[in-house]
Amino acid sequence: MPSNRPNELDLRNAANDVADGTPIREAARNHCVHYSTLRGRLLGRLPKAVTHTNQQRLSLVQEERLTRWILLQAALGCPPTHH
Protein backbone atom coordinates (compact mmCIF):
# COMPACT_ATOMS: atom_id res chain seq x y z
CA MET A 1 0.00 0.00 0.00
CA PRO A 2 1.47 3.40 -0.94
CA SER A 3 2.32 5.72 1.92
CA ASN A 4 0.93 9.25 2.23
CA ARG A 5 4.30 10.92 1.67
CA PRO A 6 6.55 9.03 -0.70
CA ASN A 7 10.25 8.92 0.02
CA GLU A 8 12.35 10.77 -2.58
CA LEU A 9 14.68 7.79 -2.86
CA ASP A 10 11.74 5.48 -3.60
CA LEU A 11 10.51 7.89 -6.27
CA ARG A 12 13.96 8.05 -7.89
CA ASN A 13 14.27 4.25 -7.83
CA ALA A 14 10.81 3.88 -9.37
CA ALA A 15 11.70 6.44 -12.06
CA ASN A 16 14.89 4.51 -12.82
CA ASP A 17 12.84 1.31 -13.18
CA VAL A 18 10.52 3.08 -15.63
CA ALA A 19 13.56 4.29 -17.58
CA ASP A 20 14.72 0.66 -17.73
CA GLY A 21 11.39 -0.40 -19.27
CA THR A 22 9.14 -1.25 -16.32
CA PRO A 23 5.57 0.04 -16.70
CA ILE A 24 4.74 3.05 -14.49
CA ARG A 25 2.02 1.29 -12.49
CA GLU A 26 4.24 -1.71 -11.76
CA ALA A 27 7.19 0.47 -10.73
CA ALA A 28 4.91 2.52 -8.46
CA ARG A 29 3.54 -0.63 -6.84
CA ASN A 30 7.01 -2.17 -6.42
CA HIS A 31 8.38 0.93 -4.67
CA CYS A 32 5.20 1.76 -2.67
CA VAL A 33 4.64 5.18 -4.26
CA HIS A 34 1.46 6.61 -5.73
CA TYR A 35 1.07 6.18 -9.47
CA SER A 36 0.00 9.80 -9.95
CA THR A 37 3.01 11.12 -8.00
CA LEU A 38 5.43 8.99 -10.01
CA ARG A 39 3.76 9.96 -13.27
CA GLY A 40 3.93 13.64 -12.34
CA ARG A 41 7.63 13.40 -11.52
CA LEU A 42 8.26 11.67 -14.83
CA LEU A 43 6.48 14.58 -16.54
CA GLY A 44 8.78 17.06 -14.79
CA ARG A 45 6.79 18.14 -11.73
CA LEU A 46 8.87 19.14 -8.72
CA PRO A 47 8.26 18.21 -5.07
CA LYS A 48 6.33 20.71 -2.92
CA ALA A 49 9.40 21.38 -0.80
CA VAL A 50 11.20 22.69 -3.87
CA THR A 51 8.35 24.57 -5.51
CA HIS A 52 7.38 26.52 -2.38
CA THR A 53 10.83 27.66 -1.28
CA ASN A 54 10.01 31.28 -2.12
CA GLN A 55 7.17 31.18 0.43
CA GLN A 56 9.38 30.09 3.34
CA ARG A 57 10.76 32.50 5.93
CA LEU A 58 14.20 30.88 5.88
CA SER A 59 16.22 29.80 2.89
CA LEU A 60 17.43 26.20 2.77
CA VAL A 61 20.95 27.33 3.70
CA GLN A 62 19.68 29.31 6.70
CA GLU A 63 17.56 26.37 7.77
CA GLU A 64 20.54 24.00 7.62
CA ARG A 65 22.75 26.40 9.60
CA LEU A 66 20.07 26.86 12.23
CA THR A 67 19.64 23.09 12.51
CA ARG A 68 23.39 22.59 12.97
CA TRP A 69 23.52 25.34 15.60
CA ILE A 70 20.60 23.82 17.55
CA LEU A 71 22.20 20.36 17.44
CA LEU A 72 25.54 21.81 18.57
CA GLN A 73 23.88 23.63 21.47
CA ALA A 74 22.09 20.44 22.50
CA ALA A 75 25.35 18.46 22.34
CA LEU A 76 27.00 21.06 24.59
CA GLY A 77 24.14 20.79 27.07
CA CYS A 78 22.89 24.33 26.43
CA PRO A 79 19.29 24.39 25.30
CA PRO A 80 18.81 26.94 22.52
CA THR A 81 16.81 30.04 23.42
CA HIS A 82 13.86 31.24 21.40
CA HIS A 83 15.45 34.49 20.23
C-alpha positions in Angstrom: 0.0 0.0 0.0 1.5 3.4 -0.9 2.3 5.7 1.9 0.9 9.3 2.2 4.3 10.9 1.7 6.6 9.0 -0.7 10.2 8.9 0.0 12.4 10.8 -2.6 14.7 7.8 -2.9 11.7 5.5 -3.6 10.5 7.9 -6.3 14.0 8.0 -7.9 14.3 4.3 -7.8 10.8 3.9 -9.4 11.7 6.4 -12.1 14.9 4.5 -12.8 12.8 1.3 -13.2 10.5 3.1 -15.6 13.6 4.3 -17.6 14.7 0.7 -17.7 11.4 -0.4 -19.3 9.1 -1.2 -16.3 5.6 0.0 -16.7 4.7 3.0 -14.5 2.0 1.3 -12.5 4.2 -1.7 -11.8 7.2 0.5 -10.7 4.9 2.5 -8.5 3.5 -0.6 -6.8 7.0 -2.2 -6.4 8.4 0.9 -4.7 5.2 1.8 -2.7 4.6 5.2 -4.3 1.5 6.6 -5.7 1.1 6.2 -9.5 0.0 9.8 -9.9 3.0 11.1 -8.0 5.4 9.0 -10.0 3.8 10.0 -13.3 3.9 13.6 -12.3 7.6 13.4 -11.5 8.3 11.7 -14.8 6.5 14.6 -16.5 8.8 17.1 -14.8 6.8 18.1 -11.7 8.9 19.1 -8.7 8.3 18.2 -5.1 6.3 20.7 -2.9 9.4 21.4 -0.8 11.2 22.7 -3.9 8.4 24.6 -5.5 7.4 26.5 -2.4 10.8 27.7 -1.3 10.0 31.3 -2.1 7.2 31.2 0.4 9.4 30.1 3.3 10.8 32.5 5.9 14.2 30.9 5.9 16.2 29.8 2.9 17.4 26.2 2.8 21.0 27.3 3.7 19.7 29.3 6.7 17.6 26.4 7.8 20.5 24.0 7.6 22.7 26.4 9.6 20.1 26.9 12.2 19.6 23.1 12.5 23.4 22.6 13.0 23.5 25.3 15.6 20.6 23.8 17.5 22.2 20.4 17.4 25.5 21.8 18.6 23.9 23.6 21.5 22.1 20.4 22.5 25.4 18.5 22.3 27.0 21.1 24.6 24.1 20.8 27.1 22.9 24.3 26.4 19.3 24.4 25.3 18.8 26.9 22.5 16.8 30.0 23.4 13.9 31.2 21.4 15.5 34.5 20.2 
